[in-house]
Amino acid sequence: MASYYYLISSLPALKDDGKLPIDYDAFLDACRTSVSESTYQSLEELSVNSEKGPLVKEWADFYGRMKEELNYQRKVALGMQCEAPAERDPKAAERVAAAMAAENPLEAEKILLRFELEQVDSLMGIHYFDDWSLFGYAMKLRLLERQNSFDPEEGRGEFRRLFHNIQQQILSI
């Protein structure tokens, strides 16, 4: 744990805009000599869908509720009958609604990402140099890596392809 002071303070700050200052492999390399073998293995296996580890259980609870809210609001938007999630979080419902109303899918993803990053920060609370802060940093890095994998040009191309397919189906009717 004492080695976390140097490790965590040496990690670059993460922001939700621009290029990532570190990738997950470089993060793992930095952790290799500073954390226990079991902690390293947990970090190596960490994903946004993980459920075990410091901070990760609480994250999984939040993430599951947010996905339920997103699924619920998508079904409602499609006119489907469905029950509201049993444990609705008003803040999650508000953010998901904002994402659903976004101008485009990328903007919706950014709205949800900001909410997820805020939640990780909230879970980290006053933890600075312990497993909670290390796993919080790792989770934020995983979330930001996902965002950086989006390619606007590729997205526009996929949209055009799907739109063309729909047009062809309509014309064939």
C-alpha positions in Angstrom: 0.0 0.0 0.0 2.8 2.4 0.8 4.0 2.1 -2.8 0.6 3.4 -4.0 1.6 6.9 -3.1 4.2 7.0 -5.9 2.2 4.9 -8.3 -1.1 6.9 -8.1 0.6 10.3 -8.0 2.6 9.4 -11.1 -0.4 8.5 -13.2 -1.5 11.2 -15.7 -4.8 13.0 -15.2 -7.7 11.6 -17.2 -10.1 13.9 -19.1 -13.1 13.0 -21.1 -12.0 15.1 -24.1 -9.1 14.6 -26.3 -6.5 11.8 -26.6 -5.8 9.5 -23.7 -2.5 10.3 -22.0 -2.0 6.6 -21.2 -3.4 3.3 -22.5 -4.5 0.4 -20.3 -1.4 -1.7 -21.1 0.9 1.2 -20.0 -1.2 1.5 -16.9 -0.8 -2.2 -16.1 2.9 -1.9 -16.7 3.1 0.9 -14.1 1.1 -1.2 -11.7 3.1 -4.4 -12.2 5.8 -3.7 -9.5 3.6 -1.7 -7.1 0.6 -4.0 -6.5 0.1 -7.5 -5.3 -0.2 -10.4 -7.7 -3.9 -10.8 -7.0 -4.6 -7.0 -7.4 -2.7 -7.0 -10.6 -4.7 -10.0 -11.9 -8.0 -8.2 -10.9 -6.8 -5.0 -12.8 -5.8 -7.1 -15.8 -9.3 -8.6 -16.0 -11.2 -5.4 -15.2 -13.9 -4.3 -17.6 -16.9 -2.0 -17.2 -19.0 -5.1 -16.7 -16.8 -6.5 -13.8 -18.4 -7.1 -10.5 -15.5 -8.0 -8.1 -12.9 -5.9 -6.5 -12.6 -2.7 -4.5 -15.1 -0.1 -5.8 -16.1 -2.5 -8.6 -19.1 -4.1 -6.7 -20.5 -0.6 -6.1 -19.8 0.3 -9.7 -21.6 -2.8 -11.0 -24.7 -1.9 -8.9 -24.7 1.6 -10.5 -24.0 0.3 -14.0 -26.7 -2.3 -13.8 -29.3 0.2 -12.7 -28.2 2.6 -15.4 -28.5 -0.1 -18.1 -31.9 -1.1 -16.8 -33.0 2.6 -17.1 -31.6 2.9 -20.6 -33.4 -0.3 -21.7 -36.6 0.9 -20.1 -36.5 4.4 -21.8 -35.6 2.8 -25.2 -38.6 0.5 -25.0 -40.9 3.4 -24.0 -39.5 5.4 -26.9 -40.3 2.6 -29.2 -43.9 2.5 -27.9 -43.5 -0.9 -26.1 -45.3 -1.7 -22.9 -43.0 -2.4 -20.1 -42.6 -2.0 -16.4 -40.3 0.7 -15.0 -37.2 -0.6 -13.2 -37.8 -1.5 -9.6 -35.0 0.7 -8.3 -35.2 3.9 -10.4 -32.5 6.4 -9.7 -33.8 9.9 -10.5 -30.4 11.2 -11.5 -29.9 8.2 -13.8 -33.3 8.6 -15.3 -32.6 12.3 -16.0 -29.2 11.6 -17.6 -30.6 8.7 -19.7 -33.4 10.9 -20.9 -30.9 13.6 -21.9 -28.9 10.9 -23.8 -32.1 9.7 -25.5 -32.8 13.2 -26.6 -29.3 13.9 -27.9 -28.8 15.0 -31.5 -26.8 12.0 -32.5 -25.5 8.7 -31.0 -22.0 10.0 -30.3 -23.4 12.9 -28.3 -25.6 10.4 -26.4 -22.6 8.3 -25.6 -20.7 11.4 -24.3 -23.6 12.3 -22.0 -23.6 8.8 -20.6 -19.8 8.7 -20.3 -19.8 12.0 -18.3 -22.4 10.5 -16.0 -20.4 7.3 -15.6 -17.2 9.2 -14.8 -19.0 11.3 -12.3 -20.2 8.2 -10.6 -16.7 6.7 -10.4 -15.5 9.9 -8.9 -18.3 9.8 -6.4 -17.5 6.2 -5.5 -13.8 7.1 -5.0 -14.9 9.7 -2.5 -12.0 10.5 -0.2 -9.9 7.5 -1.2 -6.6 8.7 -2.7 -3.8 6.2 -2.3 -5.5 2.8 -1.9 -7.2 0.1 -3.9 -10.4 2.1 -4.2 -8.6 5.0 -5.9 -6.5 2.6 -8.1 -9.5 0.6 -9.3 -11.4 3.9 -9.8 -8.6 5.2 -12.0 -8.6 1.9 -13.9 -12.4 2.0 -14.4 -12.2 5.6 -15.7 -9.4 4.5 -18.1 -11.6 1.6 -19.4 -14.5 4.0 -19.9 -12.4 6.5 -21.7 -10.7 3.9 -23.9 -14.2 2.9 -25.1 -15.0 6.5 -26.0 -11.7 6.9 -27.9 -12.6 3.8 -29.9 -15.4 5.7 -31.6 -14.5 6.9 -35.1 -16.9 9.7 -36.3 -16.1 8.9 -40.0 -16.7 5.2 -39.5 -20.0 6.1 -37.7 -21.1 8.3 -40.5 -20.3 5.6 -43.1 -22.2 3.0 -41.1 -25.2 5.4 -40.8 -25.1 6.0 -44.6 -25.0 2.3 -45.2 -27.9 1.6 -42.9 -29.9 4.5 -44.4 -29.2 3.2 -47.9 -30.4 -0.3 -46.9 -33.6 1.1 -45.5 -34.2 3.2 -48.6 -33.7 0.1 -50.8 -36.2 -1.9 -48.7 -38.8 0.9 -49.0 -38.3 1.2 -52.7 -38.8 -2.6 -53.1 -42.2 -2.5 -51.4 
